[in-house]
Amino acid sequence: MLEPSWHETQKDQYMTTATLERVPAAAQPTEGPAPRSISLEFSSASEVHAGLEEAVAELIEVAAQEATCGILVTRLHPGRYTVALDESVPFGETYESFAA
């Protein structure tokens, strides 16, 4: 059986690891007013949940600043949704509805 060379045994001692840090987003967007409604269209059912969660999370930040309304998720037809701030929904709540 061959003994490993000095270089092979030392290789593990010099390995390094990297740490990734998440850079925080700017507190106030510089692009203009925050959206009050987001329209979404999905091509597969597997995309719906994650897409709606992301849109709701985005509008929660806007709703928290205004503290006047909640969020309404409306299914317009299969694969098509709107997520919007809605004054008929109490602040801090998210409602779902189906369009006719």
ABEGO torsion letter per residue (X at the ends): XBBBBAAAAAAAAABBBBBBBBBBBBABBAAEBBBABBBBBBABAAAAAAAAAAAAAAAAAAAAAAGABBBBBBBABBGBBBBBBBAABBBGBBBBBBBX
